[in-house]
């Protein structure tokens, strides 16, 4: 059965009881409600044209709502009756495996439809401005008894979380989705298993949910979903009424009786006691639309009037409202906001503001948008430094209107540079981005604020680059350097068996595509209807030529043509995902596709505009073995990006959107070389079908258009493992330099190499696989060792370099468990040498392992002893550092001193005598000028 359009379904709720009626017994709250306007603030300056207004109406149960958290409990019936009937829960017109939201083998039962509704409402709440700080959600499952879910995997006491919270690391699945999809008849599966039985007990459901809410102030809601009939005691109803918690009930299906929302029916009585409505949903497939489109029964409408221009606001399920007043001229204005309650009372608030003749531009996103790799970085604030925001990054070069000067330099423009290196999708509106301040593990934690909380509704232009860190493009390319035919080799290991890189990336693309849908809609929800939002794609990263000799890493034995083509295909698939999600209803983004602009300018091309894997830089805060600048645009690449964006805006950013600016936008700033014209894809919200590249493989096309069907092909444990995979920071040290001896830049055979890694589970074991290869790709040696992670989540250990028969490359691949419990992978590279002088330096420093097994003290007594065995084995903690063997962990105190000393040496001598990482660059050094 096909789903009715959302607007029609919502309209049907109020006019035909048989199709979805609203209980008439609910009255407006008797005490004084309140209304706030969250944007614009009183006296604020906003951009002209169409001005957005946002706010919240709360009932008698709320005081100072702008300062308190709104808490929501999803109460879900899991009784035995929810096993039937079967229908199309996801609304795609077909009942199939995609309607099985909990994976129990029944495609589209009532419980599946309940889960679908909860997930959809939660996705909408995630898009509410400030949701990560002011909204909290929880879930209660009920049958014979009831249980409140543990909402955080690591916190047994957590009953509420932000609506978009995900797991640790790069897990892209919201915790609420995990908990909801764990529901079975009679069972709550995650994150703590609870058996609740298959009968129906409304009293247990309400008392359990109320127990989680009553201890909190602020607005509190229960969304109560049930397909059954049960009595409810007067004592429970009295408790609901006294609690001040809003309760909205949904009577689902035909088993709820002929009039489930009547004043004397249990679901109707519950809603009345909770001061809200009972909504009947005859067809369970309509439940998602009914829940998402519902609004407080006591709130009739919100109107915004500015100088006779009036707009009716959209109202969300918990009383949040938004409206846009079009065509406001420059100057001072006063908005009069009127909320009309269901009993006829009104609330009125006046907000003075000023429309200014300025352009507001906000740059969101990740390192590609922040300007990572194009130093020097801004030092205006600690956030600028930590986020590696560059004064030469492409957002600083964006220009529009009749003035060719960049918006970042114009007096009549407001430029908000919010993009941050390392940002993932969840850092937009769900999870603050965690940054480390300092060197190595001697670091303080610093949270970068949510990017969308810094986006004002009056923005005229927004640019966004996001998703590359979620997919791990740079770590994946680096990993491929360590493996022959990397796409078909194991990438992560889970109890059920290894998962190849190709399968991993297929699943990850599908998961990230689903996240991107909500992210784009969340950006659109924060701004006005006429705000231009531009999403950019990524270059294909590596050369597509059969023979690419611009960089040694692209020689066929190191990174073959087939591997490079596989990487390029994955970038193409993600670009198609970006275009598809940008075109979906509720998004309305314009896509600027830069892939062809960077053709013949990728890593390994002779005229590379991207940095290849680079050595550590003094300004790389994460102290990673492969600098964060790897595979990022050079300064010429940044200008190429800006030219592409400017060219697209020249055709689509019209003068009406920019007060006081005559004419259309100027031509894009000319890059230092001829620029291939970019293709700008104008995304329309009404378009539902993606225009896929003709060359896209059919299997990749399914990732774009139907990711759920792709995920359904894999066992749940594999999908979960891929979703929770993190990338560990792996670090190779120079033992000779650490001990204060003359050092060699390259690794030599049998050298004892310090190994550090961050982002691992404390106390866990990791496997480090080390290999050496010659410049012709011939593998010369390979070892595998196991190591134990310290209690602070840092691995401090060593390994002995395997055979080195020629100058070439050493690769170290680390696999283990991440801090969040999912798989963790990481890679480090170093150059190797057979130079006698180099080997002599390592030997003089006592950093060579002798051919026989044994131990002897190492110079300085800091690092594992050069006399240890080079064989694979689990590293055991030695009595002291001086007597430890290679493969043993460094003592925490000694290692801290040693590595901090190494950092100091690096700062003092600029790396002249220390080898920390490989200098395995693209064809040219990073640019600092034109």
HELIX and SHEET records of a PDB file:
HELIX    1   1 UNK A    6  UNK A   13  1                                   8    
HELIX    2   2 UNK A   17  UNK A   20  1                                   4    
HELIX    3   3 UNK A   65  UNK A   67  5                                   3    
HELIX    4   4 UNK A   80  UNK A   83  5                                   4    
HELIX    5   5 UNK A   97  UNK A   99  5                                   3    
HELIX    6   6 UNK A  110  UNK A  126  1                                  17    
HELIX    7   7 UNK A  131  UNK A  134  1                                   4    
HELIX    8   8 UNK A  175  UNK A  181  1                                   7    
HELIX    9   9 UNK A  202  UNK A  213  1                                  12    
HELIX   10  10 UNK A  234  UNK A  243  1                                  10    
HELIX   11  11 UNK A  266  UNK A  273  1                                   8    
HELIX   12  12 UNK A  284  UNK A  286  5                                   3    
HELIX   13  13 UNK A  287  UNK A  292  1                                   6    
HELIX   14  14 UNK A  367  UNK A  370  1                                   4    
HELIX   15  15 UNK A  382  UNK A  386  1                                   5    
HELIX   16  16 UNK A  394  UNK A  397  5                                   4    
HELIX   17  17 UNK A  407  UNK A  409  5                                   3    
HELIX   18  18 UNK A  426  UNK A  429  1                                   4    
HELIX   19  19 UNK A  452  UNK A  454  5                                   3    
HELIX   20  20 UNK A  468  UNK A  471  1                                   4    
HELIX   21  21 UNK A  473  UNK A  481  1                                   9    
HELIX   22  22 UNK A  486  UNK A  488  5                                   3    
HELIX   23  23 UNK A  501  UNK A  526  1                                  26    
HELIX   24  24 UNK A  552  UNK A  554  5                                   3    
HELIX   25  25 UNK A  561  UNK A  583  1                                  23    
HELIX   26  26 UNK A  596  UNK A  598  5                                   3    
HELIX   27  27 UNK A  635  UNK A  652  1                                  18    
HELIX   28  28 UNK A  655  UNK A  657  5                                   3    
HELIX   29  29 UNK A  698  UNK A  705  1                                   8    
HELIX   30  30 UNK A  707  UNK A  711  1                                   5    
HELIX   31  31 UNK A  716  UNK A  723  1                                   8    
HELIX   32  32 UNK A  735  UNK A  738  1                                   4    
HELIX   33  33 UNK A  836  UNK A  844  1                                   9    
HELIX   34  34 UNK A  859  UNK A  861  5                                   3    
HELIX   35  35 UNK A  881  UNK A  883  5                                   3    
HELIX   36  36 UNK A  892  UNK A  909  1                                  18    
SHEET    1   A 4 UNK A  34  UNK A  39  0                                        
SHEET    2   A 4 UNK A  49  UNK A  58 -1                                        
SHEET    3   A 4 UNK A 320  UNK A 328 -1                                        
SHEET    4   A 4 UNK A 314  UNK A 315 -1                                        
SHEET    1   B 5 UNK A  44  UNK A  47  0                                        
SHEET    2   B 5 UNK A 346  UNK A 356  1                                        
SHEET    3   B 5 UNK A 331  UNK A 341 -1                                        
SHEET    4   B 5 UNK A 299  UNK A 306 -1                                        
SHEET    5   B 5 UNK A 309  UNK A 312 -1                                        
SHEET    1   C 6 UNK A 146  UNK A 148  0                                        
SHEET    2   C 6 UNK A 135  UNK A 142 -1                                        
SHEET    3   C 6 UNK A  70  UNK A  77  1                                        
SHEET    4   C 6 UNK A 220  UNK A 226  1                                        
SHEET    5   C 6 UNK A 246  UNK A 252  1                                        
SHEET    6   C 6 UNK A 278  UNK A 281  1                                        
SHEET    1   D 3 UNK A 183  UNK A 184  0                                        
SHEET    2   D 3 UNK A 187  UNK A 188 -1                                        
SHEET    3   D 3 UNK A 194  UNK A 195 -1                                        
SHEET    1   E 6 UNK A 413  UNK A 417  0                                        
SHEET    2   E 6 UNK A 359  UNK A 365  1                                        
SHEET    3   E 6 UNK A 461  UNK A 465  1                                        
SHEET    4   E 6 UNK A 532  UNK A 536  1                                        
SHEET    5   E 6 UNK A 590  UNK A 593  1                                        
SHEET    6   E 6 UNK A 679  UNK A 682 -1                                        
SHEET    1   F 2 UNK A 433  UNK A 439  0                                        
SHEET    2   F 2 UNK A 442  UNK A 448 -1                                        
SHEET    1   G 2 UNK A 490  UNK A 494  0                                        
SHEET    2   G 2 UNK A 497  UNK A 500 -1                                        
SHEET    1   H 5 UNK A 726  UNK A 727  0                                        
SHEET    2   H 5 UNK A 823  UNK A 832  1                                        
SHEET    3   H 5 UNK A 808  UNK A 817 -1                                        
SHEET    4   H 5 UNK A 765  UNK A 774 -1                                        
SHEET    5   H 5 UNK A 779  UNK A 788 -1                                        
SHEET    1   I 3 UNK A 729  UNK A 732  0                                        
SHEET    2   I 3 UNK A 752  UNK A 758 -1                                        
SHEET    3   I 3 UNK A 795  UNK A 800 -1                                        
END                                                                             
